[in-house]
Amino acid sequence: MQQLPCRLSRALKLLLLHRPHEAPLRVVFIDEPFTQANGMRNANFKLLWTKVEETYTDEIKKAFAEPLTAEETHRLESGGH
């Protein structure tokens, strides 16, 4: 498993501690930034989720193609706790 950058790792740990029901089970890392130039953000710099989903559908599907691990299943069934 790939190591997360330290700041991201700390942020996820805080999220799990304070809002475990909001923590993602799996994450897809994209090398390209989401910008207005590539159509991923609007003029107000809000993320255009539909465009992201359309562009990265294959990557998202691959991330969830494997069955859930025992830890993921436990987190899902326990509401993230």
N, C-alpha and C positions, 0 to 999 in steps of 0.2 A: 504494500500500500504506500502511496506517495505521501511524504511528509508535508504538512501544511506550513505555510509561512507563520512565524511566531505570532504576529499580530492577529492573523486570522484564527489561529488555534485558540488564542486567549478569548477572542470575541465569541467563538462557538462555545467554549466552556462556560462563559458568563450566560449566554443564551440558554444553554442546557440547565444551568443552575436556577435561573430566575423564570424562564418561560419554556420549560421542556416540551410543551405541546406545540410550540412554534418552530422547533428545531428540525431541519431537513434530515431525511434518512440518507439521501445520497446527493452528491453535488457534481455538477459538470463544469470543469474549468475550460474557458475559452481563451485562446491567446489574443484574439483581436478585441480591442476596447470597443465598447458600445458608444458610438458618437453620432452626431447629426450627419456627418459626412457619409457614413455607411448606412444611414437610415434607421439606426437602432434607437435614436432619441429624437424627440420633436424640438421645436423652437424654444420651448421652456425647459429643455433638457430632461424631460420625463421619459422614462423607459417605455418603448413601444413593445409591450409584451407580445402582441400578435406577430409582429415582425420577427422578434427573437424566436418565438415558437416555430414560425414558418421556416426560418433560416437554419435552426439547429434541431429540428425534429429528429433526425437520424441519431445525433449524439445523445439526445434525451432518451430516446427509445433504447439505445445500447446500454445506457446507465441502469435502466430498469429491466433489462432482458434477463439478467441472472436472477435466480430466486433470492428472496431475502435471507440474510444470515440469521442465525439464532438471536444475535444482539438486536438486529433491526426488527425482527418479529416481536421480541420482548418489548422494545420501545414503543412499537405501534400498538400492541395490545394493552400496554400499561398507560397509554395516554402521554407517552414521552418521559415517564418517570423511571 
